[in-house]
Amino acid sequence: MQTDEGRTKTNEGAGSWPDLRGIHAFLIEDNEDTRTVVEETLQHCGAMVSVYASATAALADLAEFVPTVFICDLAMPGVGGLQFMRHMRQLPPQRGGAVPAIAITAHDEDYAAVQALEAGFNVYMIKPIKLEELCRAVKDVASAPS
């Protein structure tokens, strides 16, 4: 794969970005700047990304298709990330109940991480997000056996 600068991008070793082709991510984030940066980064690595400004909008699209992974902010107006994930984990696997999920948040308190994991998130990441780490986490959770 070629980067925009014409250098070859590998998927081996430190400093390389993972190949996310074949992965469909639902990105649920109320902050427009974060949505844009994360979406562009995931797409650069080959992922298909559906972007939502609210959990309610993402839930509406689940009637049509189920993603490979959720990336969800915890603190959003209306339905927050914890509430969204608790709802998802109540659904059968074919409706999205077993889709792996990554929580992203600005809250760096231990209890927030515990709550996220208890709600059903697989990974907890603190903002500002290190984009390469996020892409690796997406690859890892998407390829983990369910």
Secondary structure, DSSP 8 states (H G I E B T S, - for coil): -B-TTS-B--SSSTT-----TT-EEEEE-S-HHHHHHHHHHHHHTT-EEEEESSHHHHHHHTTT---SEEEEES--SSS-HHHHHHHHHHS-GGGTTT--EEEEES---HHHHHHHHHHT-SEEEESS--HHHHHHHHHHHHHS--
